[in-house]
Amino acid sequence: MQLRLGDTIHTERLASFLESLGQATIVSGPNEIEILAPDSGKAGEMARREIAIYLRVWSVLYPDAEVSAVEAGSEEPVEAQPVGAS
């Protein structure tokens, strides 16, 4: 799964936040983070749900940080709106 951020200032901070929660991340661009997690089956579904929870917490901590989740190999957002929006 890839995360795309609206502002590059939050990229390293979000990667560190996710790593502190046990997630393996790669900063793949100035505003992109790749999460190394299963992407199919039950394990993939559980990983997506876990990441969604972490991103909800992130949006409370940094309400101005826009983050969109995109499935690996796809340009379609996982959710129709940025994770921080409600």
Protein Blocks (a to p, Z undefined) as FASTA:
>chain_A
ZZddfblklmmmmmmmmmmnopacddfbfkbccddddfehjklmmmmmmmmmmmmmmmmm
mmmlccddddehiabdfbfbdfkbZZ
